[in-house]
Amino acid sequence: MLRVVIVSAFLLWSCNPKAQDSPKNEDLKVEFSLPKKLKEVSGIALSKDKKIIWAIEDQGNKNVVYALDAQGKQVADVMVNDAENNDWEDITADPQGNIYIGDFGNNDNNRQNLAILKLDLKDIYQKSTNVIQTTRFRYEGQTEFPPKKSNWLYDCEAFVEMDGNFYLFTKNRSKGFDGTFLVFRIPNKEGDFEAKLIGQLKLNGKYSDAAITSAAINSTKDKIVLLSHKNIHVLSGFSPNDFNKAKIQKISLNHNSQKEAVVFLDDKTLLIADEKDKNTGGNVYRFSLQ
């Protein structure tokens, strides 16, 4: 059974006077509304002490990382120097607290300047941050830019860092969408790499059910959550070099919005953010895995 778990170590996140009424789903709770200026949040990550949410927006927005506190108040704007927001689609952290931005949004499957940016981002008192590592990459198997529309499998909005590698989960934009997605591995290093294909899997459902918009990994590194607009999909049973045998558990959120960002607050609790669309969305939600 899925139910909300309030862990004392994270009480800070569960006693929020600004929280709106929750969606009509007892397992998905609105934690707080995002600041009005953050209408297109595409990724969220936590600081190492879990007191700050780092948030980014995607293409057409500033090359800025925003810091939010546990009540959703925007407490800092940190400019990323010498970087362009080509299409920042996800943000993640490693166990040491290093922050990485995935500049790999590729809606038309034609980009050849894909990159992951490592930031010198430590606290909210910074006015700006530098890119201290750029991991450029291209996808194994992609030879046309763009390929035929029946093979538009090279957009990406979701990645995690695990044991010195990045793992990317692509977003299917193919004509005749069938839920297929690819898993690629790239070393967490400075340089230019071919992303190695280590998995081809399929999610059930239509685009809003199965198009992947963000990813997160738990602290024990045995579960990865993939987000879509309506569901979360929990991967288990994978190995660092092979995701083809991964088991997939689909969990419905019973709530449809443009959900674009997910992070583990603890190993049993997720934070999920969606974009603002007229009178819906623009929130951070809490969802418990139990």
ZIHUPE-V765836 format. One line per field, one symbol per residue. ss: DSSP state (A for helix, B for strand, O for the rest). psi: psi as a letter, one per 20 degrees, with the letter a starting at -180 (. if undefined). Layout:
BEGIN
ss = ???
psi = ???
END
This chain:
BEGIN
ss = OOOOOOOAAAAAAOOOOOOOOOOOOOOBBBBBBOOOOOOOBBBBBBOOOOOOBBBBBOOOOOOBBBBBOOOOOBBBBBBBOOOOOOOBBBBBBOOOOOBBBBBOOOOOOOOOOBBBBBBOOOOOOOOBBOBBBBBBBBBOOOOOOOOOAAAOOOBBBBBBBBOOBBBBBBBOOOOOOOOBBBBBBBBOOOBBBBBBBBBBBBOOOOAAAAOOOBBBBOOOOOOBBBBOOOBBBBBBOOBOOBOOOOBBBBBBOOOOOOBBBBBBBBOOBBBBBBOOBOOBOOBBBBBBOO
psi = ppqppophikhhijmoiiprpqrmoiiopogrqqqhinilpiqqrqrhjjipppqrrbpirqmqpppqaijjpoiqoopoqkqpmgnoiqqrqrhijqpppomjplhjkjqklqqpppqmohriiphrqqoipooqrqppioiqnraqiikmjjqpjprrpoljqqpporpokqplpjipqqpqppqmrpapqpppojqorpqqaagihjppirqqqrhikjppppqahirqooprjrrhiojhjqqpopopikpormpipqqpgaiipqppqrqpndjrakrpqpppo.
END
